[in-house]
Amino acid sequence: MKRRAVLPLLAAGCMLGTWSAPAFAEYPERPIEMIVPWGAGGGTDAVGRIFAQILQEELGKPVNVVNRTGGSGVVGHTAIARGKPDGYTIGVMTIEIDMMHWQGLTDLTYKDFDILALVNADPGGIMVAEDAPWKTAAELRDAIKSEPPGTVKASGTGQGGIWHLNLLGWLMSEGIPLQSVPFVPSQGANAGLTDMVAGGVQMVPSSLAEGRALIDADRVRALASMSDERQDLFPDTPTLKEATGSDWKLSVWRAIAAPKDMPPEARERLIAAIEKAYNSDAYQNFMKDRGFGLRWAGPEEATATVAADDASLGDIMKKAGLAK
């Protein structure tokens, strides 16, 4: 009799235990915020928005893009790094993270982030006007070496901006004094290219993707690409190594990053979803149609790439007197 009385109690206890056990929902349970450190309508915003749209489908929860601008990228990057590390704050990191701290704008570096993947890279290049006398990068280099300083002027970004550093890196690699090519600050590559076509400057060292429309219109000549291999969009443009023998390479990239110390399950889910989004037809076609370079690198490779660029750009800025 005692044994029979105990069995129902055990069964009831098991049922109660089942009912009272806490339920752990799968990540994500709620909307995710994707921070873009640059303004709406720009290249980084475009990449962030298409990525957010595809991630939303992949994760089954809204991924809301928030533009946090200001401080030459400091405000937005800080918001990503200082976000709560619960998987619900991610953002688009750009190469400026490897420049801002050298410029004395912030103490923030790439080490303050969990870099989940690289999803884009646009190699720098050398462009001149179609009516310029130089048909190759070697001819341009030789002219810079032989002509008086200032004969060739460049533009394509602000003073100390990424394309200014690209120019300085190339000059250093060729053994050319940095003062040989004065840099005229501009509000970006488009403004620099417009000035070049009008005769205000003689070269723009920005990405070839930014000059694509003018190259296609036969108003700008692409002389070289700062990449390991020729770009698919510009198969007739040699790499800088092919053109002059220089080993200098630089690409502007965009990465998906998050605050450090996320829960492992959220991190793994995000990385898997980001890779699927990158490989989707929607993302691949979007990037190709708009001339953006495609580049995939997972967490370890992406972090190594960002670290290498940080060291390289820091070295250039120190030598050029641009570091603080």
C-alpha positions in Angstrom: 0.0 0.0 0.0 2.8 2.5 0.9 4.5 1.7 -2.4 1.3 2.4 -4.4 0.8 5.7 -2.5 4.4 6.8 -3.4 4.1 6.3 -7.1 1.4 8.9 -7.8 3.3 11.4 -5.7 6.5 10.8 -7.7 4.6 11.1 -11.0 3.0 14.3 -9.8 6.4 15.6 -8.7 7.8 14.9 -12.2 4.9 16.7 -13.8 5.4 19.7 -11.5 9.1 19.7 -12.2 8.3 19.8 -16.0 5.9 22.6 -15.6 8.1 24.7 -13.4 11.4 24.3 -15.4 12.5 27.6 -17.0 12.2 27.9 -20.8 15.3 29.2 -22.7 14.2 30.8 -26.0 16.6 30.6 -28.9 18.5 33.8 -29.9 17.2 36.2 -31.2 14.1 36.9 -29.2 13.7 40.5 -30.2 14.8 43.1 -32.8 18.5 43.7 -33.4 20.0 47.2 -33.9 22.6 47.6 -36.6 24.6 50.8 -36.1 26.1 52.5 -39.2 28.8 55.1 -38.3 28.2 57.2 -41.4 25.4 59.1 -42.9 22.3 57.8 -44.8 22.8 57.5 -48.6 26.5 56.8 -48.5 28.3 53.5 -49.4 28.5 52.2 -45.9 24.8 53.0 -45.3 23.9 51.1 -48.5 25.9 48.1 -47.5 24.5 48.2 -44.0 20.9 48.4 -45.2 21.1 45.5 -47.7 22.9 43.4 -45.1 20.3 44.2 -42.4 17.5 43.3 -44.8 18.9 39.9 -45.6 19.9 39.2 -41.9 16.3 40.0 -40.9 15.1 37.2 -43.2 17.8 34.9 -41.9 17.3 35.5 -38.2 13.5 35.9 -38.3 13.6 39.2 -36.3 13.8 42.8 -37.4 17.3 44.2 -37.9 16.9 48.0 -37.6 19.6 50.3 -39.1 20.5 53.3 -37.0 22.9 56.0 -38.4 25.1 57.3 -35.6 27.3 60.0 -37.3 29.8 62.5 -36.0 33.4 62.8 -35.0 34.8 61.4 -38.3 33.3 58.0 -37.4 34.1 58.1 -33.7 30.4 58.4 -32.5 29.1 55.4 -34.4 32.1 53.2 -33.7 31.9 54.0 -30.0 28.2 53.1 -30.0 29.0 49.7 -31.4 31.9 49.0 -29.1 30.1 50.2 -26.0 26.8 48.5 -26.7 25.4 45.8 -24.4 27.2 42.6 -25.4 24.0 40.5 -25.6 23.8 40.0 -29.4 21.3 42.8 -30.0 23.7 45.5 -30.9 25.9 45.0 -34.0 27.3 47.5 -36.5 29.3 48.2 -39.7 32.9 48.9 -38.9 35.0 50.7 -41.5 38.7 51.2 -42.0 38.6 54.5 -40.2 38.8 52.5 -37.0 42.5 52.0 -37.9 43.0 55.7 -38.3 41.0 57.6 -35.6 43.2 56.7 -32.7 46.4 57.6 -34.5 44.8 61.0 -35.2 44.1 61.5 -31.5 40.4 61.5 -32.0 39.7 58.6 -29.7 41.3 55.8 -27.6 39.1 53.3 -29.4 40.8 50.7 -31.5 39.9 47.5 -33.3 40.8 45.6 -30.1 37.6 47.0 -28.5 35.4 45.0 -30.9 34.4 41.5 -31.7 34.9 41.5 -35.4 32.6 38.9 -36.9 33.3 39.1 -40.6 34.6 41.2 -43.5 31.9 41.6 -46.1 33.4 44.1 -48.5 36.7 45.5 -49.8 37.4 48.1 -52.5 41.1 48.3 -53.5 42.6 51.7 -54.0 43.9 52.7 -57.4 45.5 55.3 -59.5 43.3 57.4 -61.8 44.2 60.3 -64.1 42.1 62.3 -66.6 41.6 60.6 -70.0 43.6 63.5 -71.7 46.5 63.2 -69.2 49.9 62.6 -70.8 50.6 59.4 -68.8 49.3 56.2 -70.2 50.7 54.0 -67.4 51.4 54.2 -63.7 55.1 53.8 -64.4 55.0 56.9 -66.7 53.2 58.9 -63.9 55.7 57.7 -61.3 58.6 58.7 -63.5 57.1 62.1 -64.1 56.6 62.7 -60.4 60.2 61.8 -59.8 61.6 64.0 -62.6 59.3 67.0 -62.6 59.4 69.8 -59.9 57.3 69.1 -56.8 53.7 70.2 -57.3 53.6 69.4 -61.0 51.3 66.5 -60.1 48.6 67.3 -57.4 46.2 64.7 -56.0 42.8 64.7 -54.3 40.0 62.4 -53.3 39.3 62.8 -49.6 40.1 65.1 -46.7 43.6 65.8 -45.4 44.8 62.7 -43.6 41.8 60.7 -45.0 42.2 57.2 -46.3 42.9 58.1 -49.9 45.5 60.6 -48.8 47.2 57.8 -46.8 46.9 55.6 -49.9 48.8 58.2 -51.9 51.5 58.5 -49.2 51.9 54.8 -48.9 52.4 54.5 -52.7 55.0 57.3 -52.7 56.9 55.8 -49.8 56.9 52.4 -51.6 58.5 54.1 -54.7 61.0 56.0 -52.7 59.5 59.4 -53.7 59.6 62.3 -51.2 56.1 62.9 -49.8 56.1 66.6 -50.7 56.5 65.8 -54.4 52.7 65.4 -54.7 50.7 68.0 -52.8 47.3 66.8 -51.7 44.2 69.0 -52.2 41.5 68.1 -49.6 38.0 67.4 -51.0 34.6 66.2 -49.8 35.3 62.7 -51.0 36.4 60.8 -54.2 33.5 62.1 -56.4 34.5 65.7 -55.7 38.2 64.9 -56.3 37.4 63.1 -59.6 35.3 66.1 -60.8 38.2 68.4 -59.9 40.6 66.2 -61.8 38.5 66.1 -65.0 38.3 69.9 -64.8 42.1 70.1 -64.6 42.4 71.2 -60.9 44.4 68.2 -59.9 46.2 65.5 -61.9 45.5 62.3 -60.1 43.0 60.6 -57.7 44.2 57.6 -55.6 40.7 56.4 -54.6 39.1 53.1 -55.4 38.4 52.4 -59.0 34.8 51.6 -58.1 34.3 55.2 -57.2 35.5 56.3 -60.6 33.6 53.6 -62.5 31.1 55.9 -64.2 33.8 58.3 -65.4 36.0 55.4 -66.5 33.1 53.9 -68.5 32.4 57.4 -70.0 36.1 57.6 -71.2 36.7 60.7 -69.1 39.0 59.0 -66.6 41.8 56.5 -67.2 42.5 53.8 -64.6 46.3 53.2 -64.4 46.6 50.7 -61.6 44.8 48.8 -58.8 46.3 48.5 -55.3 45.2 44.8 -55.1 46.7 41.3 -55.2 44.9 40.5 -58.4 43.2 42.5 -61.2 39.6 43.4 -60.3 36.8 41.7 -62.1 35.2 45.0 -62.9 38.4 46.4 -64.4 40.2 43.4 -66.0 42.3 45.6 -68.3 43.8 47.6 -65.4 47.0 46.1 -64.0 47.8 45.7 -60.4 50.3 48.2 -59.0 52.8 45.4 -58.7 52.4 44.7 -62.5 52.5 48.4 -63.4 55.5 49.6 -61.4 56.8 46.8 -59.3 55.5 48.3 -56.1 54.3 46.0 -53.3 51.9 48.7 -51.9 48.4 47.5 -51.4 45.4 49.1 -49.7 41.6 48.4 -49.7 38.9 50.2 -47.9 36.7 47.5 -46.2 33.6 47.1 -44.3 33.1 44.6 -41.5 30.3 43.4 -39.3 31.3 43.9 -35.7 29.8 43.7 -32.2 30.6 44.5 -28.6 33.1 42.1 -27.0 32.0 39.2 -24.7 28.7 38.2 -26.4 27.1 35.0 -25.2 28.6 32.1 -27.3 25.3 31.0 -28.7 24.4 34.5 -29.9 27.8 34.9 -31.5 27.7 31.6 -33.3 24.2 32.3 -34.6 25.2 35.7 -35.8 28.4 34.5 -37.6 26.4 31.8 -39.4 23.7 34.2 -40.4 26.2 36.8 -41.6 28.0 34.2 -43.8 24.6 33.1 -45.3 23.7 36.7 -46.0 27.0 37.3 -47.6 26.6 34.3 -49.9 23.0 35.1 -50.8 22.1 36.1 -54.4 20.5 39.2 -53.1 23.8 40.5 -51.5 26.1 39.3 -54.3 24.0 40.9 -57.0 23.5 44.1 -55.0 27.2 44.6 -54.6 28.1 43.7 -58.2 25.4 46.0 -59.6 26.8 48.9 -57.6 30.4 48.2 -58.2 31.3 47.3 -54.6 34.1 44.8 -54.1 33.2 41.5 -52.5 35.4 40.1 -49.8 34.7 37.5 -47.2 36.7 36.8 -44.1 35.6 35.1 -41.0 36.4 36.3 -37.5 40.0 35.3 -37.2 41.0 36.4 -40.7 39.0 39.6 -40.5 40.6 40.5 -37.2 44.1 39.8 -38.6 43.4 42.0 -41.7 42.2 44.9 -39.6 45.2 44.6 -37.3 47.6 44.6 -40.2 46.0 47.7 -41.7 46.1 49.4 -38.3 49.9 48.9 -38.1 50.5 49.9 -41.7 48.4 53.1 -41.6 49.9 54.0 -38.2 53.4 53.7 -39.7 52.4 56.0 -42.6 50.8 58.6 -40.4 53.8 58.7 -38.1 56.2 59.2 -41.0 54.0 61.8 -42.6 53.6 63.7 -39.3 49.8 63.0 -39.2 49.8 61.0 -36.0 49.3 62.6 -32.6 
